[in-house]
Amino acid sequence: MKKTLIGVLLASLLAASTFANEPKASSASKTDHDIQIFTSDNKDGKITPATIEAAFEKGGFFISANRDMNGPFKKQFKETTFDVYNLFTFFSKGLTLELVKKYPQIGLFSPMSMSIYTKHGEKTVSISTLAPAAMAKILKIPADDETLLKLDKMVQDALKSAMPNGKFVETSYTVQATKDPLVTSYEMEMDPEEWEDEKEEFQMEFEGSLAPNGFVMAGFNDLNYDFDESKYDVYDFYDVYSICKLPVIYTVAKVHPEAGAFAPCSLYMYKKKDDKNMHLAFPSVHNWISSMAIKDKDSIKVLLEAQKSMNKILTGLIE
C-alpha cells in the first residue's frame, strides 16, 4: 500500500514580551493572553477536583478524565510542589458536532485540557484553560466564530459555578513570538477496501509505541460514535487520543502550573468517507513555549524532546 507523509505546518507570530512573577486580578478572561487562570479562595478546602468535575458535568460537559498527578509526581520524581495538581480533560458533545461540520481539525481541542492546582501551603485553588482566541489561533479559524464563543461561555459558566467567589487573574507575562509550527500534521493513504484493518493495525502499533518512548495514553475518545448518534454520517472514523509525558508536565508545571491548559495533548486521527487519506494532527510543543513565554532551559529541553519523540513515532508508522 502506498503511504505518503505530508507535513502541514501552521505558524503564527504574536507580540513578544518578558515575564514577571505575580499575576494581577482581572474581572474577566483576557483575550490578549493565551491562557486564562481562574482562582478562588479555598481556606475551608471545600473546592476539590471532584466538586469542580461535578460543576462541569452539570454545565453540559463530558468529562474524559480527571487525574491526580501528585501521586505519579511523587512516585517518579520523589517530590511535588503542589498540594493539589490534577489534569482534567473535557468537551461538549453538542458543540463539538457543530464545530466539526465547519472545522474538521476541532479534534485538537476535543477534549480540551485544564489543570486544577494548589501550590504547597497556599489557601487558593486555580484552574487554567486556553482562551478562545488562543484556540482559534492554533486551529486557524476566526476568533469570533459564534460556536467557539458559545463554548467559551459554557466554560466560564462552569468555572463560576464551581468557584462562585473566583476571579480571573491576568498572567504577568505575554505571549512571545514564534516562527515554529503550532500544529504538527500527517496524512496516510489508505486502501478503500482495507481501511478498517489498516486503522486497527496502525492504532495497535501506535499505542504500543507510546510507553517505550515515555508517553502515557491518558484518554481516548471515539468522536465518530457521538457523530453517528446525532445522524452525522461523514466520517469512517474520528478518534482522539489524550497523550501525556510525565517529565514534561512535572518540569514545566514547577514554573508554570497553568501548563495543564495544554496537557494532556489531544492527537486526532480521522478519515472522511469521501477521502482516501487518514489525517492526523496534534498541537506542537511550540504552543507551550510561545503561550507561556517559557525561558528556562529544563522546560524547553523536555518539551522539544517530547516533540521529537512523537514525530519519530508517527513518521515511523506512516513511512
Secondary structure, 3 states (H helix, E strand, C coil): CCCCCCCEEECCCCCCCCCCCCCEEECCCCCCCCEEEEEEECCCCCCCHHHHHHHHHHCCCEEEEEEECHHHHHHHHCCCCEEEEEEEEEECHHHHHHHHHHCHHHHHHCCEEEEEEEECCCCEEEEEEECHHHHHHHHCCCCCCHHHHHHHHHHHHHHHHHCCCCEEEECCCCCCCCCCCCEEEEEEECCCCCHHHHHHHHHHHHHHHHHHHCCEEEEEEEHHHHHHHCCCCCEEEEEEEEEECHHHHHHHHHHCHHHHHHCCEEEEEEEECCCCEEEEEEECCHHHHHHCCCCCHHHHHHHHHHHHHHHHHHHHHHC
